[in-house]
């Protein structure tokens, strides 16, 4: 997204969105951030300033993705137990892949949070 829509910060505005868009906003930690890699130097500077000011939004996303990763991790052993037959081996593998994806997303969110907290003296 090039520029966030500030109305999405409002709970009532998000509730009026279609379910698919609500799910995307619930899971995508960077949907409400601005693209600080394009535009003039002034536009990039404003976007970076906005992103730094809004980095607090990453904390609930980090908690959310850690919870998702933890739930999937805890689900690997029961999925293996239920997959006693060779034809169901894909279920625990899918749960393990889901855990890896969720853990990776959580690490990216943590890195973005830390990097947005660094202020460069210019």
Short mmCIF file of the C-alpha atoms (twelve columns), coordinates in Angstrom:
data_MODEL
# 
_entry.id   MODEL 
# 
loop_
_atom_site.group_PDB 
_atom_site.id 
_atom_site.type_symbol 
_atom_site.label_atom_id 
_atom_site.label_alt_id 
_atom_site.label_comp_id 
_atom_site.label_asym_id 
_atom_site.label_seq_id 
_atom_site.Cartn_x 
_atom_site.Cartn_y 
_atom_site.Cartn_z 
_atom_site.pdbx_PDB_model_num 
ATOM 1   C CA . UNK A 1   0.000   0.000   0.000  1 
ATOM 2   C CA . UNK A 2   1.371   3.405   -0.851 1 
ATOM 3   C CA . UNK A 3   -0.580  5.372   1.739  1 
ATOM 4   C CA . UNK A 4   -2.691  4.096   4.601  1 
ATOM 5   C CA . UNK A 5   -6.270  5.059   4.985  1 
ATOM 6   C CA . UNK A 6   -6.523  6.660   8.445  1 
ATOM 7   C CA . UNK A 7   -10.154 5.623   8.757  1 
ATOM 8   C CA . UNK A 8   -8.969  2.030   9.263  1 
ATOM 9   C CA . UNK A 9   -7.644  3.083   12.664 1 
ATOM 10  C CA . UNK A 10  -11.286 3.630   13.645 1 
ATOM 11  C CA . UNK A 11  -12.996 0.466   14.940 1 
ATOM 12  C CA . UNK A 12  -16.391 1.374   13.445 1 
ATOM 13  C CA . UNK A 13  -14.867 2.000   10.007 1 
ATOM 14  C CA . UNK A 14  -13.167 -1.414  10.089 1 
ATOM 15  C CA . UNK A 15  -16.421 -3.095  11.143 1 
ATOM 16  C CA . UNK A 16  -18.130 -1.760  8.021  1 
ATOM 17  C CA . UNK A 17  -15.571 -3.455  5.754  1 
ATOM 18  C CA . UNK A 18  -16.184 -6.802  4.043  1 
ATOM 19  C CA . UNK A 19  -15.011 -9.836  6.034  1 
ATOM 20  C CA . UNK A 20  -12.164 -10.560 3.618  1 
ATOM 21  C CA . UNK A 21  -10.715 -7.059  4.062  1 
ATOM 22  C CA . UNK A 22  -11.155 -7.283  7.850  1 
ATOM 23  C CA . UNK A 23  -9.222  -10.560 7.886  1 
ATOM 24  C CA . UNK A 24  -6.453  -8.989  5.813  1 
ATOM 25  C CA . UNK A 25  -6.201  -6.047  8.235  1 
ATOM 26  C CA . UNK A 26  -6.244  -8.458  11.186 1 
ATOM 27  C CA . UNK A 27  -3.307  -10.496 9.888  1 
ATOM 28  C CA . UNK A 28  -1.243  -8.019  7.827  1 
ATOM 29  C CA . UNK A 29  0.896   -5.967  10.208 1 
ATOM 30  C CA . UNK A 30  2.036   -3.569  7.503  1 
ATOM 31  C CA . UNK A 31  -1.313  -2.756  5.885  1 
ATOM 32  C CA . UNK A 32  -1.627  0.529   7.761  1 
ATOM 33  C CA . UNK A 33  1.943   1.688   7.182  1 
ATOM 34  C CA . UNK A 34  3.158   3.988   4.423  1 
ATOM 35  C CA . UNK A 35  5.665   3.036   1.715  1 
ATOM 36  C CA . UNK A 36  8.855   4.922   2.607  1 
ATOM 37  C CA . UNK A 37  10.838  3.605   -0.352 1 
ATOM 38  C CA . UNK A 38  9.207   5.617   -3.138 1 
ATOM 39  C CA . UNK A 39  8.666   9.240   -3.972 1 
ATOM 40  C CA . UNK A 40  10.637  12.378  -3.393 1 
ATOM 41  C CA . UNK A 41  12.898  12.784  -0.384 1 
ATOM 42  C CA . UNK A 42  10.202  14.794  1.369  1 
ATOM 43  C CA . UNK A 43  7.548   12.133  0.753  1 
ATOM 44  C CA . UNK A 44  9.894   9.372   1.941  1 
ATOM 45  C CA . UNK A 45  10.805  11.389  5.032  1 
ATOM 46  C CA . UNK A 46  7.146   11.981  5.911  1 
ATOM 47  C CA . UNK A 47  6.317   8.313   5.368  1 
ATOM 48  C CA . UNK A 48  9.196   7.211   7.588  1 
ATOM 49  C CA . UNK A 49  8.172   9.702   10.257 1 
ATOM 50  C CA . UNK A 50  4.576   8.416   10.110 1 
ATOM 51  C CA . UNK A 51  5.768   4.797   10.305 1 
ATOM 52  C CA . UNK A 52  7.949   5.557   13.317 1 
ATOM 53  C CA . UNK A 53  5.071   7.297   15.061 1 
ATOM 54  C CA . UNK A 54  2.758   4.361   14.341 1 
ATOM 55  C CA . UNK A 55  5.171   1.562   15.286 1 
ATOM 56  C CA . UNK A 56  3.072   0.913   18.398 1 
ATOM 57  C CA . UNK A 57  0.596   -0.827  16.074 1 
ATOM 58  C CA . UNK A 58  3.098   -3.645  15.588 1 
ATOM 59  C CA . UNK A 59  2.877   -4.801  19.217 1 
ATOM 60  C CA . UNK A 60  -0.635  -6.337  18.961 1 
ATOM 61  C CA . UNK A 61  0.340   -7.935  15.650 1 
ATOM 62  C CA . UNK A 62  3.467   -9.406  17.246 1 
ATOM 63  C CA . UNK A 63  1.412   -10.871 20.098 1 
ATOM 64  C CA . UNK A 64  -1.140  -12.189 17.605 1 
ATOM 65  C CA . UNK A 65  1.456   -13.928 15.426 1 
ATOM 66  C CA . UNK A 66  3.297   -15.374 18.436 1 
ATOM 67  C CA . UNK A 67  -0.022  -16.822 19.613 1 
ATOM 68  C CA . UNK A 68  -0.695  -18.259 16.140 1 
ATOM 69  C CA . UNK A 69  2.818   -19.761 16.011 1 
ATOM 70  C CA . UNK A 70  2.485   -21.198 19.520 1 
ATOM 71  C CA . UNK A 71  -0.886  -22.734 18.775 1 
ATOM 72  C CA . UNK A 72  0.415   -24.335 15.598 1 
ATOM 73  C CA . UNK A 73  3.523   -25.597 17.395 1 
ATOM 74  C CA . UNK A 74  1.387   -27.207 20.082 1 
ATOM 75  C CA . UNK A 75  -0.790  -28.724 17.351 1 
ATOM 76  C CA . UNK A 76  2.050   -30.611 15.664 1 
ATOM 77  C CA . UNK A 77  2.163   -33.529 18.138 1 
ATOM 78  C CA . UNK A 78  -1.617  -34.130 18.185 1 
ATOM 79  C CA . UNK A 79  -1.664  -33.937 14.387 1 
ATOM 80  C CA . UNK A 80  1.078   -36.576 14.247 1 
ATOM 81  C CA . UNK A 81  -0.847  -38.781 16.654 1 
ATOM 82  C CA . UNK A 82  -4.004  -38.504 14.566 1 
ATOM 83  C CA . UNK A 83  -2.081  -39.177 11.375 1 
ATOM 84  C CA . UNK A 84  -1.359  -42.797 12.167 1 
ATOM 85  C CA . UNK A 85  -1.917  -43.756 8.572  1 
ATOM 86  C CA . UNK A 86  0.589   -42.920 5.850  1 
ATOM 87  C CA . UNK A 87  -2.095  -41.118 3.841  1 
ATOM 88  C CA . UNK A 88  -2.555  -38.489 6.574  1 
ATOM 89  C CA . UNK A 89  1.120   -37.580 6.965  1 
ATOM 90  C CA . UNK A 90  0.435   -34.321 5.154  1 
ATOM 91  C CA . UNK A 91  -1.621  -32.937 8.069  1 
ATOM 92  C CA . UNK A 92  1.232   -32.687 10.613 1 
ATOM 93  C CA . UNK A 93  3.524   -31.432 7.862  1 
ATOM 94  C CA . UNK A 94  1.037   -28.685 6.994  1 
ATOM 95  C CA . UNK A 95  0.760   -27.703 10.663 1 
ATOM 96  C CA . UNK A 96  4.572   -27.582 10.934 1 
ATOM 97  C CA . UNK A 97  4.837   -25.432 7.804  1 
ATOM 98  C CA . UNK A 98  2.153   -23.125 9.214  1 
ATOM 99  C CA . UNK A 99  4.189   -22.822 12.418 1 
ATOM 100 C CA . UNK A 100 7.317   -21.932 10.435 1 
ATOM 101 C CA . UNK A 101 5.443   -19.263 8.488  1 
ATOM 102 C CA . UNK A 102 3.886   -17.779 11.633 1 
ATOM 103 C CA . UNK A 103 7.241   -17.754 13.453 1 
ATOM 104 C CA . UNK A 104 8.880   -16.046 10.482 1 
ATOM 105 C CA . UNK A 105 6.158   -13.385 10.338 1 
ATOM 106 C CA . UNK A 106 6.593   -12.781 14.086 1 
ATOM 107 C CA . UNK A 107 10.355  -12.343 13.623 1 
ATOM 108 C CA . UNK A 108 9.825   -9.886  10.765 1 
ATOM 109 C CA . UNK A 109 7.372   -7.875  12.867 1 
ATOM 110 C CA . UNK A 110 9.846   -7.789  15.778 1 
ATOM 111 C CA . UNK A 111 12.651  -6.662  13.455 1 
ATOM 112 C CA . UNK A 112 10.464  -3.935  11.937 1 
ATOM 113 C CA . UNK A 113 9.478   -2.745  15.415 1 
ATOM 114 C CA . UNK A 114 13.112  -2.531  16.493 1 
ATOM 115 C CA . UNK A 115 14.285  -0.885  13.282 1 
ATOM 116 C CA . UNK A 116 11.520  1.725   13.380 1 
ATOM 117 C CA . UNK A 117 12.657  2.582   16.893 1 
ATOM 118 C CA . UNK A 118 16.131  3.493   15.709 1 
ATOM 119 C CA . UNK A 119 16.449  7.187   15.032 1 
ATOM 120 C CA . UNK A 120 19.186  8.336   12.725 1 
ATOM 121 C CA . UNK A 121 20.833  11.613  13.602 1 
ATOM 122 C CA . UNK A 122 20.711  13.751  10.477 1 
# 
